[in-house]
Amino acid sequence: MSGCGCPIRAVAFDFGGVMAEEGYVNGISSLAMNLGMNPEETLRRAEEALFESGYLVGRGTEGEFWDRFRALTGIGLDDGTLREMVLKGFVIRTHMVELVMNLRGRGIRTLLLSDQTDWLEELDRRHRFFQLFDGVYNSYRTGHTKRQREAFDNLLSREGLDPWELLFVDDREENVRLASSLGIAVIRYVTRDQFTADFLEVWL
């Protein structure tokens, strides 16, 4: 966790791994284990397919992604089966919903900043979580992932925020490291108890 001690006006939350269980990682890992494959290697191949197909930033289709995934892994399941294995793993964390609602009640802007495909919109149709946020920034729509500073620059510009006015919560070390280098206060979500302790520290 890091910050500057400045007043926070908005909090940007990642989706998978923060607002919800990480359905993509868990789904692909579970599939690999069930097939007797190496989960870490299968995940690497899946991530490679996401970027190579352009699906993560809206420049490719879901079909192209799964075709590339099958080519890289040798897994022959159809698109619909693979898709549902991933989507069902995104279980919304009720304690995070409560936190977001509490922040909004205190006048803090809440934002969703996610590296996701149009699956995020499908998940919202199922679970109705977009309504919790004042803004939703999804790589599929913005064209930038959190590996790129443009993802953060775009959010700050559109929300009219200086970097030190934003707190960013993500489960990936590389994402929080980049955000921190831009002057944004960050918390990496590892466990619920750790996150709660770090979050309380920010607001004390």
C-alpha positions as CSV (number, residue, x, y, z in Angstrom):
1,M,0.0,0.0,0.0
2,S,1.2,3.5,-0.8
3,G,-0.2,7.0,-0.8
4,C,0.7,10.6,-0.4
5,G,-1.5,11.7,2.5
6,C,-3.5,13.9,0.2
7,P,-7.3,14.1,0.2
8,I,-8.8,11.2,-1.9
9,R,-11.7,12.2,-4.0
10,A,-12.2,8.9,-5.9
11,V,-11.5,5.2,-5.6
12,A,-10.9,3.1,-8.7
13,F,-11.5,-0.7,-8.2
14,D,-10.4,-3.5,-10.4
15,F,-13.2,-6.1,-11.1
16,G,-11.8,-9.6,-11.2
17,G,-9.7,-10.3,-8.1
18,V,-11.1,-7.2,-6.3
19,M,-14.8,-6.6,-6.7
20,A,-15.3,-10.3,-7.6
21,E,-13.4,-13.6,-7.4
22,E,-11.0,-13.9,-10.4
23,G,-13.2,-16.0,-12.7
24,Y,-10.9,-15.8,-15.6
25,V,-7.8,-17.1,-13.8
26,N,-9.7,-19.6,-11.7
27,G,-11.7,-20.9,-14.6
28,I,-8.7,-21.4,-16.9
29,S,-6.7,-22.9,-14.0
30,S,-9.5,-25.3,-13.1
31,L,-9.9,-26.3,-16.7
32,A,-6.2,-27.1,-17.0
33,M,-6.1,-29.1,-13.9
34,N,-9.2,-31.1,-14.9
35,L,-7.4,-31.9,-18.2
36,G,-4.1,-32.8,-16.5
37,M,-2.4,-29.7,-17.9
38,N,-0.1,-27.2,-16.2
39,P,-2.3,-24.4,-14.9
40,E,0.4,-21.7,-15.0
41,E,1.4,-22.5,-18.5
42,T,-2.2,-22.7,-19.7
43,L,-2.8,-19.2,-18.1
44,R,0.2,-17.8,-19.9
45,R,-1.1,-19.2,-23.2
46,A,-4.6,-17.8,-22.5
47,E,-3.2,-14.3,-21.8
48,E,-1.1,-14.6,-24.9
49,A,-4.3,-15.4,-26.9
50,L,-6.1,-12.4,-25.3
51,F,-3.4,-9.9,-26.4
52,E,-2.7,-11.5,-29.8
53,S,-6.4,-11.7,-30.8
54,G,-6.9,-8.0,-29.8
55,Y,-10.1,-9.1,-27.9
56,L,-9.0,-7.4,-24.6
57,V,-8.9,-4.0,-26.2
58,G,-11.8,-4.3,-28.5
59,R,-9.9,-5.0,-31.7
60,G,-10.8,-8.7,-32.0
61,T,-13.7,-10.9,-31.5
62,E,-14.4,-13.6,-28.8
63,G,-14.4,-16.2,-31.5
64,E,-10.9,-15.1,-32.6
65,F,-9.7,-15.3,-29.0
66,W,-11.0,-18.8,-28.4
67,D,-9.6,-20.0,-31.8
68,R,-6.2,-18.6,-30.8
69,F,-6.6,-20.2,-27.3
70,R,-7.3,-23.6,-28.8
71,A,-4.4,-23.3,-31.2
72,L,-2.0,-22.4,-28.3
73,T,-3.2,-25.0,-25.8
74,G,-4.7,-27.9,-27.8
75,I,-7.9,-27.7,-25.7
76,G,-10.7,-28.5,-28.1
77,L,-13.8,-27.4,-26.1
78,D,-16.3,-25.1,-28.0
79,D,-16.6,-21.4,-27.4
80,G,-19.8,-21.6,-25.3
81,T,-18.5,-24.2,-22.9
82,L,-15.2,-22.3,-22.4
83,R,-17.0,-19.0,-22.0
84,E,-19.4,-20.2,-19.3
85,M,-16.5,-21.9,-17.4
86,V,-14.9,-18.5,-17.1
87,L,-18.0,-16.3,-16.4
88,K,-19.4,-18.5,-13.7
89,G,-16.2,-18.0,-11.7
90,F,-16.8,-14.2,-11.3
91,V,-18.6,-14.3,-8.0
92,I,-19.3,-10.8,-6.6
93,R,-17.7,-10.1,-3.2
94,T,-20.5,-8.8,-1.0
95,H,-18.0,-7.1,1.4
96,M,-16.7,-5.1,-1.6
97,V,-20.2,-4.1,-2.6
98,E,-20.8,-2.8,0.9
99,L,-17.6,-0.8,0.8
100,V,-18.4,0.8,-2.5
101,M,-21.9,1.8,-1.3
102,N,-20.4,3.2,1.9
103,L,-17.9,5.3,0.0
104,R,-20.6,6.7,-2.3
105,G,-22.7,7.5,0.8
106,R,-19.7,9.6,2.0
107,G,-19.4,11.6,-1.2
108,I,-16.4,9.7,-2.6
109,R,-16.6,8.9,-6.3
110,T,-16.4,5.2,-7.1
111,L,-14.9,4.0,-10.4
112,L,-14.4,0.6,-12.1
113,L,-11.1,0.2,-13.9
114,S,-10.9,-3.2,-15.5
115,D,-8.9,-5.1,-18.1
116,Q,-11.8,-7.0,-19.5
117,T,-13.6,-7.9,-22.7
118,D,-17.3,-7.4,-23.4
119,W,-17.8,-10.2,-20.8
120,L,-17.9,-7.4,-18.3
121,E,-21.1,-6.1,-19.8
122,E,-22.5,-9.7,-19.8
123,L,-21.6,-10.0,-16.1
124,D,-23.3,-6.7,-15.4
125,R,-26.5,-7.9,-17.1
126,R,-26.4,-10.9,-14.7
127,H,-25.4,-9.2,-11.5
128,R,-26.2,-5.4,-12.0
129,F,-23.0,-4.0,-10.5
130,F,-22.4,-1.1,-12.9
131,Q,-24.9,0.9,-10.9
132,L,-22.5,1.0,-7.9
133,F,-20.0,3.1,-9.9
134,D,-19.9,6.7,-11.1
135,G,-17.8,5.6,-14.1
136,V,-16.8,2.3,-15.7
137,Y,-13.5,2.1,-17.6
138,N,-13.1,-1.2,-19.4
139,S,-10.1,-2.0,-21.7
140,Y,-12.5,-3.4,-24.3
141,R,-14.0,0.0,-24.6
142,T,-11.1,2.3,-23.9
143,G,-8.5,0.5,-26.0
144,H,-5.9,0.6,-23.2
145,T,-5.0,-1.9,-20.6
146,K,-3.6,-1.2,-17.1
147,R,-0.2,-2.2,-18.5
148,Q,-0.2,1.2,-20.2
149,R,-0.2,4.6,-18.5
150,E,-2.8,5.7,-21.0
151,A,-5.4,3.7,-19.1
152,F,-4.8,5.8,-16.0
153,D,-4.3,9.1,-17.9
154,N,-7.6,8.6,-19.6
155,L,-9.5,8.0,-16.4
156,L,-7.9,10.9,-14.6
157,S,-8.6,13.3,-17.5
158,R,-12.2,12.2,-17.9
159,E,-12.9,12.4,-14.2
160,G,-11.1,15.7,-13.7
161,L,-8.8,14.3,-11.1
162,D,-5.1,14.9,-10.2
163,P,-3.2,11.6,-9.6
164,W,-3.0,12.2,-5.8
165,E,-6.8,12.5,-5.6
166,L,-7.3,8.9,-6.7
167,L,-6.9,5.6,-4.8
168,F,-6.5,2.6,-7.1
169,V,-7.2,-1.0,-5.9
170,D,-6.0,-3.9,-7.9
171,D,-4.8,-7.5,-7.3
172,R,-1.9,-7.4,-9.8
173,E,1.5,-6.2,-8.7
174,E,2.5,-4.8,-12.1
175,N,-0.7,-2.7,-12.2
176,V,-0.3,-1.1,-8.8
177,R,3.4,-0.5,-9.5
178,L,2.6,1.5,-12.6
179,A,-0.2,3.5,-11.0
180,S,2.1,4.3,-8.0
181,S,4.8,5.5,-10.4
182,L,2.2,8.0,-11.8
183,G,1.6,9.5,-8.3
184,I,-1.6,7.6,-7.6
185,A,-2.2,6.1,-4.2
186,V,-2.5,2.3,-4.4
187,I,-3.5,-0.8,-2.5
188,R,-2.9,-4.2,-3.8
189,Y,-5.7,-6.6,-2.9
190,V,-4.1,-10.0,-1.8
191,T,-6.5,-11.1,1.0
192,R,-9.6,-9.6,2.5
193,D,-8.0,-9.0,5.9
194,Q,-4.9,-7.5,4.4
195,F,-6.9,-5.2,2.2
196,T,-9.2,-4.1,5.0
197,A,-6.3,-3.2,7.2
198,D,-4.6,-1.3,4.3
199,F,-7.8,0.5,3.4
200,L,-8.5,1.6,6.9
201,E,-4.9,3.0,7.1
202,V,-5.6,5.2,4.1
203,W,-8.7,6.8,5.7
204,L,-7.3,7.3,9.3
